[in-house]
């Protein structure tokens, strides 16, 4: 019996990749070896994931490659394992609204709407606002990168629990959980006291949001993260590799 070998997906064309590197500042700052690795990961992303624009949004090849490369940026060291467990990227033209419900301790149902720029479902799609992806690329040092934020959630949940601790070797996982809990508790205490925080206060919403927010800082403002939370910065450097902006002046 003969097996038919699966052909690897065709690499992203040079013209598309170069245009993407021009548009996405993080890519332009990568060295040649990491650039090639990200291109391979992005090729796999485009082959495995369905990108679905909604409303009147249309995406050309460079825009699709932009989305793929930003989603794969946190996987440069972690690897393609971070793509496991989901198959669709949904892209809204702008911020989008979702309906929320909650039953309180008295049994009363509360309903409201949240306006979001990104969302990651545990076993479902990753959702992004294209306008905010573009805004991140236009101001890459502002401390924000919505694609990295939502991909951090996807990495986090690979071990079956969304808790701010991704799947790591056991000894490192214990160190990570200790250091992240201490930093999260300190930030939450500042927010509860009404104090101004250097790191976006949204990180105090939950441990998983803390991990996602500091991941954004690793890529968009690594110096600030090192100065503010050196232990957290060291863990993220180990997990994600150096921020692309650490390699440029």
N, C-alpha and C positions, 0 to 999 in steps of 0.2 A: 504494500500500500504506500502511496506517496502522499506526503503532506504538502499543501500549498502554503508557502511562507507568506506571511503578511508583509506587504511592502511598507516601509516607513513613510510617513506623510512627507510630501514635497516641502522643502524648506521655504520660508517666507522669502519672496523675491527681494533681491538687493535694493531695488528702487523703493519698495514699500518699507523695508526695514530702515533705510537711511532717512526716509521722510519721517518715520516714527521717531527715530533718534533725534531729529531736529525739533520735533514737537514736544517730546517728553524729556525734561531736564535730567531726570535720574538716569536715563539711558545714555545721554550724551556724556555723563560723568563716569561711566563704567570703563574699566580697563578692557583690553582686547579679550582676555580669557573669560571674564565674567559676562561681557557683551555676547560672546558666542554661546555661553551657557544659557543666558536669558533668551536668546533667539531660539534655541532648541526647545526650551520650555514653552515659549510662546507659540511655536509651531505646533507643539502637542496640544496646547490649550485650544487653538483654533480648529484642530482636527477632532478633538473630543467633545468640545462644548458647543452647544447651540446658542448663538447670540441673537436675542430677540428684541429689536427696538419697538417701542410702543408709540401710539399716537401718530403724529406726523413726522416722527424722527426717522431719518434714513442714515445709514452708516456706510461709508465707503471702506475700501480695504485698509487704508491707513488708520482710520478711526477704529476699526475692529482690531487692528494690530495694536493700537494704543491701549485699548481695554485689556487685551490679552497680556501685554507686557507689564502693565501696572498690576494686574492680578498675580502675575508670576514673580514679581519683584521680591516678595517675601520668601520665595521658594528657592532662591539662588543657592543656599546651603542646605535647606531642608529637603529639597528635591521634589520630584513629581508626585510623591506620595501625598503631598498636600492638595492634589487635584482629585483625590478619591472621594466618592460618596455623593457626587452631584453632577448634573449634566447641562444645566442651563444658566446663562447670564441674561437677565432681563434688564433692559435699559430704558428708563423714562427720559423724556426730553429735559425735565427739570425736577425739582422736589415733588414728592408725591404723598398722598394722604392714605392712611390705613385706619380701619375701624378697630377700636380696642374695646374689650369688655372686662369687667372685674366684679366678682361677688365678694362683698366685704364680710366681716365676721358676723354681722347681723343678718346676713342673707340678702342684702340689698344689691341689686344689679346696677352697676355703673357703666355707662357707655360714653365714649368720646372718640375723637379723631386725633391722630398724631401726624405731623408733617415730617417726612423723613427724606434724607438724601442717599440713604443706603440701608440695606437689610440683608441678613444672611439667615436662611432657614436651616434648621438642624439637618434635615434630610431632603432639602429641596433647593430651590434656585438661590443664586446670589443676585441681588437687585441693586442697581446704581442709578444715580441721576447724572446724565451726560453733562449738563451744565456745570455740575460741581466737579466732575472729573476734569473738565476744561479749566475751571477756576484753580484747581490744585496745580495744574501744569503751568498756569500763568504766574502763580505765586508759590513756588515750590519750597520756600523756606519759612512758610507761615505756621508750620506745625500741624498741617492737615494733609491727609491723603485718604480719601474715602475708600478707594479700592484696597489699599493696604489694611485699613480698619476692618472692612468686611472679610477680607481674606484671613486676617488674624482669627476671626470667629470660626472660619472654616477649618483652620489648623487646630484651634483649641478643641473643637468638638470631635476630632478624629478618634479620641480615646473613649467616646461615647458620653462625655459629660462636658457641658459648657460651663467652665468654672474658673477660667483664667490661667489654667495650667495645661499646656499642650502635652502630647505624648513625648516623653523624654526618657533617657536612661534613668533608672531608679535613683541612684545617688544624686544626680543633678536635679531630678524632679523634686526631691526633698528640699534641696537648697533653694530651688526656685520658689516653691510654695512658701517657705519661711520668709524669704526676702520680699516676695511680692505681697504677702499678707501684711507684713510690717509697713511697707510703703503705702499700700492701699488704706490701711487703718489710719495712718498719719494724715493722708490727704483727706479722708472722710471726716476726720476730726476738725481739720481746718475749714472744710466746707460747712459742717454743722455749726461751727462757731461764727460763720459769716465772714471769715477772713478771706482776703484776696489770695488766690493761688497762682503760682507760676505755671504749673501744668493745668490744662483745661479741666475745670471742675467737673465736667461730665464724666471724667474717669472715676469719680467717687460713686457713680450710680450703682455699680456692682463689680465684683472682681473680674468678670469677663470683659466689662467695658474698660476697666483699668488696663488690662493687657492690650486691648485693641487701640486705645488712645496712645499709650506709651510706644506702641509699635509705629504709629504715625510719626511721633517725635523722632524715633530712631532714624527714619528715612528723611524727614523734612527739617529737623533741627537737632542733630545729634549732640552738638556742643551744649545746648541748653539742657538736654536730658542728662548728660554726664555731670554737669555742674549741680543739677537739682537732685538727681537720684542716681548716684554713681553705681550702686549695686545693681539697680535695674538696667542701667545702660550696659553694664558688663555682661549680664545674662543675654540681653538682646543682641549684643555684638557677637556673642558665641553662637547664638541661634541663627541669626540672619546674615552673619558676616559683617564686614564694615559697611557703614552707610556709604553710598556712592559719593556723597558730598564730603566725606572724609578724605577722598583721594584727589580733591581739587583744591586750589587755593581760594 
